[in-house]
Amino acid sequence: MKHYFITFRSITFAQRAERLISRGGVRCTMQRTPKWMEEQGCGYALRVLSQDIRLQAEQLRQAKVPMRRIYWHKDDGMFEEVAL
């Protein structure tokens, strides 16, 4: 399993996403977005444990939950933006 971070501009969008993804049986936790990930001040992120983040991203798009960016936590400890 890989760890991903999905960033959102508000706590409301992050909470909606957390409920939706959790209902699908995928483990996730909400947290403040790390400052270096956030381009416009504060925000919230979901830390998602998933085999394929594309499935969760598509769920969020279909439910019209706006996301900002998705990052993959690589094995070397660094983060890389995921383009979907």
C-alpha beads as a LAMMPS data file, in Angstrom:
LAMMPS data file: protein, C-alpha beads

84 atoms
83 bonds

1 atom types
1 bond types

-500.0 500.0 xlo xhi
-500.0 500.0 ylo yhi
-500.0 500.0 zlo zhi

Masses

1 110.0

Atoms # bond

1 1 1 0.000 0.000 0.000
2 1 1 1.098 3.549 -0.711
3 1 1 0.423 6.699 1.276
4 1 1 -1.039 9.666 -0.570
5 1 1 -2.037 13.158 0.494
6 1 1 -5.039 14.783 -1.170
7 1 1 -5.218 18.512 -0.436
8 1 1 -8.382 20.609 -0.134
9 1 1 -8.999 24.317 0.331
10 1 1 -11.411 23.894 3.243
11 1 1 -12.227 21.625 6.137
12 1 1 -15.714 21.085 4.692
13 1 1 -14.376 19.579 1.462
14 1 1 -11.863 17.464 3.400
15 1 1 -14.625 16.144 5.675
16 1 1 -16.844 15.253 2.710
17 1 1 -13.942 13.462 1.067
18 1 1 -13.076 11.601 4.267
19 1 1 -16.643 10.292 4.623
20 1 1 -16.838 9.261 0.982
21 1 1 -13.472 7.492 0.882
22 1 1 -13.997 5.793 4.259
23 1 1 -17.376 4.428 3.150
24 1 1 -15.538 2.736 0.303
25 1 1 -13.423 0.824 2.818
26 1 1 -10.217 2.805 2.250
27 1 1 -8.293 3.990 5.298
28 1 1 -7.784 7.748 5.527
29 1 1 -7.210 10.447 8.119
30 1 1 -7.752 14.184 7.940
31 1 1 -5.057 16.666 8.966
32 1 1 -3.864 20.212 8.338
33 1 1 -2.027 20.494 5.062
34 1 1 1.742 20.777 5.561
35 1 1 2.800 24.348 4.757
36 1 1 5.095 23.382 1.890
37 1 1 2.183 21.594 0.128
38 1 1 -0.170 24.541 0.393
39 1 1 0.186 27.370 -2.079
40 1 1 -2.566 29.656 -0.758
41 1 1 -2.331 29.675 3.018
42 1 1 -3.939 27.053 5.199
43 1 1 -5.905 24.060 4.063
44 1 1 -6.677 20.475 4.925
45 1 1 -5.487 17.169 3.566
46 1 1 -6.433 13.534 3.691
47 1 1 -3.718 10.989 4.254
48 1 1 -4.940 8.005 2.240
49 1 1 -3.603 4.448 2.310
50 1 1 -4.407 2.980 -1.106
51 1 1 -3.180 0.676 -3.844
52 1 1 -4.521 2.957 -6.592
53 1 1 -5.360 6.584 -5.773
54 1 1 -7.087 6.970 -9.133
55 1 1 -10.153 5.184 -7.783
56 1 1 -10.521 7.593 -4.858
57 1 1 -9.847 10.632 -7.070
58 1 1 -12.564 9.497 -9.474
59 1 1 -15.012 9.004 -6.575
60 1 1 -14.351 12.558 -5.437
61 1 1 -14.782 13.967 -8.943
62 1 1 -18.098 12.145 -9.398
63 1 1 -19.306 13.458 -6.034
64 1 1 -18.140 16.960 -7.056
65 1 1 -15.742 17.320 -4.101
66 1 1 -13.048 19.739 -5.331
67 1 1 -9.463 18.684 -4.692
68 1 1 -6.362 20.802 -5.061
69 1 1 -3.442 18.406 -5.463
70 1 1 -2.463 14.805 -4.798
71 1 1 0.967 13.805 -3.502
72 1 1 2.559 10.370 -3.189
73 1 1 4.774 9.690 -0.152
74 1 1 7.717 7.885 -1.747
75 1 1 9.811 5.172 -0.110
76 1 1 12.743 7.578 0.281
77 1 1 10.596 9.893 2.454
78 1 1 10.142 12.540 -0.233
79 1 1 6.815 13.585 -1.778
80 1 1 5.956 13.723 -5.446
81 1 1 2.881 15.311 -6.997
82 1 1 0.641 12.844 -8.807
83 1 1 -0.864 13.999 -12.101
84 1 1 -4.263 12.434 -12.704

Bonds

1 1 1 2
2 1 2 3
3 1 3 4
4 1 4 5
5 1 5 6
6 1 6 7
7 1 7 8
8 1 8 9
9 1 9 10
10 1 10 11
11 1 11 12
12 1 12 13
13 1 13 14
14 1 14 15
15 1 15 16
16 1 16 17
17 1 17 18
18 1 18 19
19 1 19 20
20 1 20 21
21 1 21 22
22 1 22 23
23 1 23 24
24 1 24 25
25 1 25 26
26 1 26 27
27 1 27 28
28 1 28 29
29 1 29 30
30 1 30 31
31 1 31 32
32 1 32 33
33 1 33 34
34 1 34 35
35 1 35 36
36 1 36 37
37 1 37 38
38 1 38 39
39 1 39 40
40 1 40 41
41 1 41 42
42 1 42 43
43 1 43 44
44 1 44 45
45 1 45 46
46 1 46 47
47 1 47 48
48 1 48 49
49 1 49 50
50 1 50 51
51 1 51 52
52 1 52 53
53 1 53 54
54 1 54 55
55 1 55 56
56 1 56 57
57 1 57 58
58 1 58 59
59 1 59 60
60 1 60 61
61 1 61 62
62 1 62 63
63 1 63 64
64 1 64 65
65 1 65 66
66 1 66 67
67 1 67 68
68 1 68 69
69 1 69 70
70 1 70 71
71 1 71 72
72 1 72 73
73 1 73 74
74 1 74 75
75 1 75 76
76 1 76 77
77 1 77 78
78 1 78 79
79 1 79 80
80 1 80 81
81 1 81 82
82 1 82 83
83 1 83 84
